[in-house]
Amino acid sequence: MKGGMMKRIATFNRLHLVGVVVCAALTVACAFAQEREVKKDVPYVPTPQTVVDEMLKLANVSKGDVVYDLGCGDGRLVITAVKNYGARRGVGVDIDPQRITESNENAKVAGVTDRVRFAVQNLFETDFKEATVVTLYLLPDVNLKLRPKLLRELKPGTRIVSHAFDMGDWQPEKTVTVEPGGQRLFLWTVPAKTGSAATTGNVP
Ligand SMILES: C[S@@+](CC[C@H](N)C(=O)[O-])C[C@H]1O[C@@H](n2cnc3c(N)ncnc32)[C@H](O)[C@@H]1O
C-alpha cells in the first residue's frame, strides 16, 4: 500500500477512536444528568417478596380490590396483588422512569398487563380516589406529608398499609412484625368523613 493511503487510514482510525470516546463520555454524562433530574422524595429500596405477601395479607387484599402502590419501584406489590391475591386491578406510580420501565417488563413476564397500569408520576399529584387499598414504603416525613391527601381523597373503608413507617399521631389499627427480618408493617382504615376531617385531612 502506498504511504499516503496508510497515513489516511491511520488518521481515520484515530478520528474514529476519538469519536467513540466522545460518544461514550456523552452517554455517561447523559445518564448521570437523567439520574440527577429525577428528584426523589425516597430512594429506591425494594420490599422483600415475603414482606410484600405480608403487606397484602394485612390489607386483606381480595377479589374486587383496586390496589395502588405510591412509589411502586419495580411494581412487585401491584403485580403480586393481582396475580396472587385476586385484586381486580393494580396501579403503580413512580417518579423514576426507570422503575416504570421495569414494572411494565415485570407485568409482562407475570402475564398481568391487562389488569395493571404503571405511570411515571409524582405521588403527591396522583389521583388515587378509586383505590380500595393503598400500599406505601416511603419515609416518616413523606408519610406525614401525604397523610392529609390520603384522608381527604380516599373513600371511607380504604385500607392503607405502610412498610416500616407509621403516620405520627394517626394510630394504626394493627401493627405486625415480619420475621426473620423484623420489618414492621402498619394498617389503617380510612374513617367516615365527618366534620372538618373531611376537608382538612386532619387525623380522626
Ligand atoms: C423505598 S422504594 C419502594 C418501592 C416499592 N414500593 C416497594 O415497596 O418495593 C420508594 C420508591 O418511591 C419512588 N419515589 C420517590 N419519590 C417519589 C415521588 N415523589 N413520587 C413517586 N414516586 C417516588 C422511588 O423512585 C422508589 O422507587
The ligand as an SDF file (V2000), in Angstrom:
LIG
                    3D

 27 29  0  0  0  0  0  0  0  0999 V2000
  -38.4680    2.5410   49.1040 C   0  0  0  0  0  0  0  0  0  0  0  0
  -38.9020    2.4490   47.3750 S   0  0  0  0  0  0  0  0  0  0  0  0
  -40.3360    1.3700   47.4740 C   0  0  0  0  0  0  0  0  0  0  0  0
  -40.6150    0.6310   46.1860 C   0  0  0  0  0  0  0  0  0  0  0  0
  -41.8140   -0.3040   46.2220 C   0  0  0  0  0  0  0  0  0  0  0  0
  -42.9940    0.3660   46.6990 N   0  0  0  0  0  0  0  0  0  0  0  0
  -41.5310   -1.4880   47.1140 C   0  0  0  0  0  0  0  0  0  0  0  0
  -42.0370   -1.4860   48.2480 O   0  0  0  0  0  0  0  0  0  0  0  0
  -40.8010   -2.3920   46.6810 O   0  0  0  0  0  0  0  0  0  0  0  0
  -39.6140    4.0750   47.1120 C   0  0  0  0  0  0  0  0  0  0  0  0
  -39.9510    4.3970   45.6790 C   0  0  0  0  0  0  0  0  0  0  0  0
  -40.5820    5.6600   45.6550 O   0  0  0  0  0  0  0  0  0  0  0  0
  -40.1780    6.3430   44.4790 C   0  0  0  0  0  0  0  0  0  0  0  0
  -40.4110    7.7830   44.7020 N   0  0  0  0  0  0  0  0  0  0  0  0
  -39.6680    8.6430   45.4350 C   0  0  0  0  0  0  0  0  0  0  0  0
  -40.2250    9.8620   45.4550 N   0  0  0  0  0  0  0  0  0  0  0  0
  -41.3730    9.7760   44.7360 C   0  0  0  0  0  0  0  0  0  0  0  0
  -42.4070   10.6980   44.3990 C   0  0  0  0  0  0  0  0  0  0  0  0
  -42.4060   11.9760   44.8270 N   0  0  0  0  0  0  0  0  0  0  0  0
  -43.4410   10.2550   43.6260 N   0  0  0  0  0  0  0  0  0  0  0  0
  -43.4670    8.9810   43.1840 C   0  0  0  0  0  0  0  0  0  0  0  0
  -42.5120    8.0570   43.4720 N   0  0  0  0  0  0  0  0  0  0  0  0
  -41.4860    8.4440   44.2500 C   0  0  0  0  0  0  0  0  0  0  0  0
  -38.7310    5.9510   44.2890 C   0  0  0  0  0  0  0  0  0  0  0  0
  -38.3140    6.1370   42.9500 O   0  0  0  0  0  0  0  0  0  0  0  0
  -38.7580    4.4840   44.7340 C   0  0  0  0  0  0  0  0  0  0  0  0
  -38.9530    3.6300   43.6490 O   0  0  0  0  0  0  0  0  0  0  0  0
  1  2  1  0
  2  3  1  0
  2 10  1  0
  3  4  1  0
  4  5  1  0
  5  6  1  0
  5  7  1  0
  7  8  2  0
  7  9  1  0
 10 11  1  0
 11 12  1  0
 11 26  1  0
 12 13  1  0
 13 14  1  0
 13 24  1  0
 14 15  1  0
 14 23  1  0
 15 16  2  0
 16 17  1  0
 17 18  1  0
 17 23  2  0
 18 19  1  0
 18 20  2  0
 20 21  1  0
 21 22  2  0
 22 23  1  0
 24 25  1  0
 24 26  1  0
 26 27  1  0
M  CHG  2   2   1   9  -1
M  END
$$$$
